[in-house]
Amino acid sequence: MKSLWFIIIVSLCWGCSRSGSPSDIDFSKLPYKTLSEYGLFTGPLKNLSETAGVTPYEPIASLFTDYAFKKRYVWMPENTQATLPDDPDASLDFPDKTILIKHFYYPLDFRKPEGEKRILETRLLVKNKGTWEAYPYLWNDEQTEATLKNTGASVPVEYTNAKGEKVAFHYAMPQKTQCRSCHNKDGVMLPIGPKGKQLAGQLEKWQAAGKLEKDQDLQAVRALVNPFDTSRPLADRARAYLDVNCGHCHSQKGPASTSGLYYNAEENRDFHLGVWKSPVAAGMGGGGFKFDIYPGRSKESIVTHRMNSTHPGVMMPEIGRVTIHKEGVELIAEWIDSLTPAGKPD
């Protein structure tokens, strides 16, 4: 009798989970309850050791998320390739059943970035039957597993920063429904990170590995710069920062298109960058200032005012952070102050 119960229990457990490689995923049954069921990583899950076929990548300019560190990967079915679109602000066009993976974590001591860490969440973007879906996974305290968490979470975080200072706050893991507020282009859910301009220098490796079509001209890709590489021109650094942190919404095809404020790096019209531009409807977010960018006066510009706030009715971006990116504010302020205040309207 005991043997019979053991067989029944094992059978039930087997039906609730799976193991193996990503090629064994049954996409009709997604999302899986746990991250480990996808087979994307080998060994202890917290080691984040990718399985064969899972490719790490790193954008040139990284979105600010409360100083969180990130690891990014892509998995595509065997013998499939991504293509580089004509639109430089568009993500690569990935084949069906592609999985984009992004881990968010904090080293306990930023002075030892490869040391002990705490992983908070893993976000998957999965393309199935031509449609992208977001699946957020929250890690347990033991760092042994991450479980599907569609409702978001507030997670207490403590770490020592690069200056040796203790930092403590509550990290906001977004809800599944909030993903679409940024991953939205012309009303369609799409990736926003893996673009040609973000992956310059890595695309050649993708081609060599058979993950990107070989007949595409990579020399034509206009790459972003690292916003915090001080050897690069200030304007290029500022535009790269605004592209990655604001451009996915503030573009002609983004959710904030009606604002007329466009921050994708391809935009070259001063007015649509906010220069001498009054906001369409900033409300209390305007801070009593008149222009999105007041050339030469960053302290009187709405852009820096909103970046330098955590008030829900003021801050930009509206989600994705609960702290202020001091270095980002300083960069954009320096750029605005460098602009010549010519042609001021009446």
N, C-alpha and C positions, 0 to 999 in steps of 0.2 A: 504494500500500500504506500509506504514511504517513497519507494522508487517511482511509483506512478505520479505522486505529487511532485517529485523532483523533476520528472520529464515535463510535466505541465508547466511548472514555473519557468524552466529553461526555455521552453517553446515560446511562452509569453514574452520573456525578456528579449529573445532573439528577434521577435517580430517588432519590438519597439526601437531597435537600434540597428546599425550596420557598421561595417568596417571595410576597409579596402582602399582602392584608389579612386580618384575623381572620375575616371572613365566608367566606373560602375554606378555612378549616381543615376537614380531614377528621377528625372526632372518632373515627372508628372506627380510626384509625391512631395515636392518641396513646398514649404521650407521644412528641413529636418529640425528636430527639437534641439539638438546639440551641435556644436561646431565640429566635434571630432567625427561625427557621422559622415562628413563630406570626404574624409580621407585626404585632405589637402596637406597634412603635416604628419611627420613620422616621429616616433619616440614620444617622450613626455610632451604634452601639448604646449606647456609654457616655454619650451625651448624654441618654439616657432621655427622648427627645421622643416623646410618645405619638402614635399615629396617630388619625385621625378615629374617633370612637365610643368611644375608650378614655377613661374619666372618672377624674380624680384625686379622691381623698377623703382626709380626715385625721380620725382619731378624736380626741375631746376629751381622753381619758386614754390614754396610750401604754404598752404593755407594755415593761418594761425588758429589753433584750437587750445587756448589756455595753456600754452607752452608744452602741450603733450608731444611726446615723441611718437613717430609713426613708422610702421613697416607696411609696404605695399607689394602686392603680388597679382599676377594674372595667370589664369589657367584657361587654355583653349583646347577643344577636342583635338586629338591627334590628326595630323594631315590637314589642318585648317589654318587659315592665315587672316590677319587683320589687314585693312587697307587704310592708306592715308587719304583723307578727304580733301577736296579742293578748298574748302572753307578753313582758313588757318585757325579759326576760333572753335572749330568742332573737334570733338573727340575722335580718336581712331574708330573706324567702322569695324566692329568685332563680329566674328561668326556666331551663329546661334550656339547656345549652351556654354558661352564664355562665362567665367566667374572672376570678378574683380574683388580682391580681398584687401582690407585695410585694418591693421591693428592700432589701437591707441594705448599708449603705456607711459609710465613715468619711472625713470631710474630713481632709486631712493636717494641718491646723491648725484646731482648733475655733473659734479666734477669727476665722476666715474661712470660715464654714460654706458659702458659695457658691463657694469656691475649689476648687482641685484636690482630687479625692477618689479613693478606691479602693473599687470595688464588689466585695463578696465573694460574695454569693449572691442569687439571685432565687427566690422560692417561688411556685408557681402552685397555686391550688385550682381544679379544673375540675369542673363539674357536667355529667354525661352520663348520659342515661337515668335521671334521678332520683337518681343517686349521685355523691357528691363524691370526687375523687381528688387526692392531693397529688403534685406533681412538683417536686423541688428541682434547681436549676441552679447550678453552681459557675462563677464567672468566671475567665477566664485572666489571667495577669499583664499581658498586653498590653491588657487591657480592651476587646477586640474581640469577644468572644463568651463565652457561658455555656453549659456542657454539662451534660446530665442526669447527676446524681451521687446515686444512691440510697443509697450506702453512707456518706454523710457525709464530713466532712473536718476536719482540724485546720489552721487557716490562721494563720501568723504575722502579727501586726498591729502597726504602729507609728504613733503620731500624737502631736500636741501638744495637750494639753487646754486648756480655757478659762483655766486659771491659768498657762499657758505651760510646764507640766511635760511632760516626755517620758514616754509610756506605751508599754509593749510587753507583749504577751501572745499566747497562741494562742487564736484564736476557734474555737469548736466549732460547726461546721455539723452539724445533726442528721441522722440517717438518715431515710429515707422512712418506715420502720416506726415511728419515734418520733413522727411527726406525730399519729398517732391517740391517743397518750397524753394530749394536750391537746384536740385537735379531736374530742371525744367527748361526746355527749349521749345518754343512755339507750342507749349502745352503738352509736350511729350517727355516722359521720364527718360533721361539720358545720363551717361557718365559725364563728369566735368573735369576730372584730373588728367587722364592719359591723352593729352593732345600732342600733336607733333612738336609744337613750340616748347612744350614742357619736357619732351623726351629726346631732344637733340643730343647726339653723342651716344645714345643708347639704341637708336633705331637701326644703326648699322649692325649691331649685334643681333637684333631681332631678325633682320633679313638673313644674316648668316645662319641663324638657328632655324630658319624656315617659318618664322612666326609673323613675318610681314612680307607682302608681295615684293618681289625682287625688281620689278620693272618701274618702280616709283623713284622719282628724283628727290633724294634727300637733301641735295645741296640747295634746293629752293626753299627749304624750311627756315623761317626766320625765328631764331630761338630767343626765348626770354633770357634775362640774366638773373643771377642770384641777387635779391634785393639788398642783401647785407654784405655783398662783396664790394668793399670801398674802392677797389681798383677800377670799378666800372663807373661810367658817367651817372651822375645823380639822377638825371631825368629818366634814364633807362631803368634804374633801380626802382624809382618811385612808380613808374608805369607798370613794371612787373609785379610789384606789390599790390597795386590796385587791381590789376588783371586777375590775380589768383584769389584775392580776398573779396573783391566786389564785382568783377566782370561777369561772373556766371549769372548774376541777377541783373546788373546794370549793363545791359547790351540791348541791341535792337530786337533780339529774339528771346530775351530773358524775361522773367516775371516782373522786373521793374522797368520795362521798356517805356511805359507811359510817362516816366519821370523825365525823359529826355536826357538823362545823365548816363553816359556810356563809358565804362572803364575797361573794356577789352583793349589789349595793347594795339590793335589795328586802328582804333579810333584816332583821327588826327585833327578833328575840328575842336578848337579851343572852347567854343560855347558848349558843346556836348561833353566836354571834360569838366565843365562847371565853371569855367573862367567867366566872370561877370554874369553868371547865370543865377537868377533867382529861382528857388525851388517851386515846383508845381503845387505841392501840398505837404510841407514839412511839419506843420503843427508845432507842438512844443519841441520837436527835434531841431527846429531852426535856431533855437537859443537866442532869438532876437537879432540874429545876424541876417544880412541882406543877400549875400552871395554864397553859393556852394564853395567857390574858390575866389578869394579876394587876393589877387596877385600881390606878393610882397607882404601880406598880412595873414599869416597862418592863424593867429589868435582870433581873427575876425572872420574866419572861414567856417562854414557849416560842416564841411567834410571832417576837419580835425576835431571840431566840437563833438560830433557824433561818435567818432572813433575813440574819443577820450572819456566816454561815459559808459556806465553799466545800467543806467536807468532804462527800463523796458520801453518807455515812450520816446527815448532819445537815441539809444545806441544803434550803431551799424557796425557789422551786420546784426540783424535782428535776432538770429539764433546762431548757435555754434560756439559761443563763448560766454563766460560770466565774469571774466577779468579783462583788464585793459592791456593791450600789447604796447608797452611803453616804447619799445624800439621802433615799432611800426608807426606810432604817432610821431615820434621824433623824425623819422625818415620823410614822411609826407609833409610835416611842418617845414622841414629844411627845404624841400623842393618848392613848396608854395612861396616861401620867403625868397627863393632865388628868382622867381618870376618877375619880370619887369611890369610894374603897374601902369601900363600905357593904355590909352583909349578908354578910360573910365566913362561909362555912360552917365547921363544926367540923372 
